[in-house]
C-alpha cells in the first residue's frame, strides 16, 4: 500500500496556561518538536522523526497529533501493536480525530483485522469535515476486497474515484475487476492509470500480466520492460525480468 498520510494539525493549547499568548512553555516545546518531527518524516528520516515525536509527547502528553504521528512511525517500522496503541491514545484525547481513525484502519488492514478496519473507516466517513474521504473509501474498499466482497469493493473504489482520481483507488479497482473475471475492465482501468501516472510500476506489471493473458505478447513485453525500468531492484522487477527472458 502507499505511505500513510501525515496529519497536519494545530497544537493543543491548554486553557489557563501562563505565557506567550496563552501557550505554556511545555506546549510551545511540544509544538516545536512535533513540527520538527513532521519535517524529518517528510524527508524519510524516520528515526529522527520518531525521537522528535517522543519529545513532543513528553512535553505535552495531550498532543494528539504527535501521538498520531508516533503511530505512523511504528506502523512503518512494522511494530503494529505499538501503532495501534498510539492511535488509540490519540483517540482517547479526541474521539472524533478522523486522521487517527483512518490510520488505525490502515494498520488493521495490514494485520488482517478487516472488520475492525471497515468500522474505523465508517467513523471517518461520518465526519462531514474530513478533507480526504476518498482515502477512507479506498481503504474500506481494500478491506472488503481482502474479505472477498469484491462487488462491494468495486462500489467503494468507484465512489473514491468520483471524489478524486487517486491512483491507488484506480489500481485497486482494476484488481477487483480482475478478481471478478472482468479482465477487459481491469485492463482499461490500468491503461488509463499508466497514461496518467506513467511511473506507477505496479500498474505496469498488472497490465503486462493481463495483456499476456489475452495473448498480446508485444504489449506485455512493453509493460514488463516499464516495470523493470521503474523498479529494477524490487521483487516485482525481478519477476518482470524473468517474464521478459521467457518471452524471448
Beta strands, then each sheet from edge to edge (+ up, - down):
end
